[in-house]
Amino acid sequence: MRIEADYLIETSDDPVRAAEIMAGEQSSGTFIAVPGETPELKERAAARIESLEVIGELNEPSLPGAVRRNGPIRKAAVTLSWPLANIGPSLPNLLATITGNLFELKSFSGLRIVDVRLPEEFAQVYSGPRFGIPGTRQLTGVQNGPLLGTIIKPSVGLDAQGTAAMVQQLAEAGIDFIKDDELQSDGPACPFEERARAVMDVINRHADISGKKIMYAFNITGDLDQMRRRHELIVSLGGSCVMASLNSVGLVGMIELGRFSELPIHAHRNGWGYLSRHPSLGWSYVAWQKIWRLAGADHMHVNGLRNKFCEDDDSVLASARACLTPMFDNKPCIAMPVFSSGQSAEQVEDTYAALGTTDLMYLAGGGIAGHPMGVAAGVSSLRQAWEAATSGVSLEDYARERPELASALDTYRQ
């Protein structure tokens, strides 16, 4: 029973020696031999180098602060492992083990965690997504196709009644899912309780008339007591989703939210760039999202194709596939990937062709609100685009008799 983590390292040291420094720093060793580190203790508790492959050389270091040796700067793929007995199945202590002080070591001018594999014992301690894809589909009544959604825009500035009015408009347009923007929380201009009551009044009345209950992800991000109180309010109002900003509430906050939440948790990754943007530092999303899924995230943001951020399409698709890949034999811990960021009908065809599934959320802010024919046409254009993609019909052909889709393609392909 061992924990394994894969890394991409960059060093002017001997790569094997550098990997040994990693293993020592993150288990029984330190910068100098100490009397208590006996062979027996090392056999029992030391991290092991499971594999090491040099994959390239660089002329200059990627990051400052590393000791420059006389040798070349080499990149290598390294896998380390630790006995589960070192920490037990604990996510907070897992982070200290697989990352810890590694990013600061002078031996490295680059270090990135690429993936992690955990023993089944972690699945026995942590619930993982309680709702995931099946529960989300059941609550929304969307049994087939993607969940089409949007974000309240403007992100901030609307009061509670203004937000509710926008929800009314989106409900009438046939939207499946709406979320607070991560910037909208509990400010005096739009207090959380007032907004929640106004929005749920619209959603419940619409459900009574239409039979369709929209899923609204209320941003309950805050300290533990605030999140618990806000969650309880949403439950009492008949809501069906809460949202938390992962980097704001932290791992322990997310674990606790996962334990008490009676609703799906929409996990927002704002701040992801500072963990990932440099290709030689930080985390890959493939590794990072596993931690949050196990903690209880039901929906995980993965960005979107041809997005407004710096992430390329291959990375976005790898992230989405990772969310849909089981973590354990007896507990898949699958989360619903959430595509967002500059999405519209224009990217639908390529998204479906690359991913091959509709088990996802497809969120468009400007792709709905910015449609020249209005919000209802924006929602229709997304639905039409997904109908075309899943039927194997080109968007252009499908748009010939569907002005909403045609207008979206003209607008968003500019």
Secondary structure, 3 states (H helix, E strand, C coil): CEEEEEEEEEECCCHHHHHHHHHHHCCCCCCCCCCCCCHHHHHHHCCEEEEEEEEEEECCCCCCCCCCCCCCEEEEEEEEEEEHHHCCCCHHHHHHHHCCCHHHCCCCCEEEEEEEECCCHHHHHCCCCCCHHHHHHHHHCCCCCCEEEEECCCCCCCCHHHHHHHHHHHHHHCCCEEECCCCCCCCCCCCHHHHHHHHHHHHHHHHHHHCCCCEEEEECCCCHHHHHHHHHHHHHCCCCCEEEEHHHHHHHHHHHHHHHCCCCEEEECCCCHHHHCCCCEEECHHHHHHHHHHHCCCEEEEECCCCCCCCCHHHHHHHHHHHCCCCCCCCCCCCEEEECCCCCHHHHHHHHHHHCCCCCEEECCHHHHCCCCCHHHHHHHHHHHHHHHHHCCCHHHHHCCCHHHHHHHHHHCC
